[in-house]
Amino acid sequence: MFKFIGKSGREYLLPMNEGPGKYEGELGVCEALCTLTLDGCGEECGNVSEVGWHASLIDGPVSRDELEGGPILSTHEYSALGDIAGAIVAEDSQGFVSLTLYADERKLAREWDELVKVWEATFEGESYE
């Protein structure tokens, strides 16, 4: 279980994926948020097929309706996603996915901006948004 403190200050104990598979070791909500990014949501950087890495910024909160058609989550997991500032979902060239949830908008913005700066510095300003 992973303890996440939401924007409201409420504590959520979220299950982890035990694997094996592309979500192994990640939060149980990872697949649902990854599925959400397939329709395009928020900002993106990187390109898995060209450079082996891609990340998506998801603005929170995320509602149950936004996740319709994806994996079914528990009521507790839906509540937690309704209490996030946002998330960053990344995929590597092997197809493994990582997820970071944020309760603080400023921290999310700082970390996303830093990730984009590193991306642009590494790949000479090429942006695949």
Buried (B, 14 or more C-beta within 10 A) or exposed (E): EBEBBBBEEEEBEBBBBEEEEBBEEBBBBBBBBBBBBEEEBBBBBBBBEEBEBBBBBBBBBBEEEBBEEBBEBEEEBBBBBBBBBBBBBBBBEEEBBBBBBBBBBEEBBEBBEEBBEEBEEEBEEEEBE
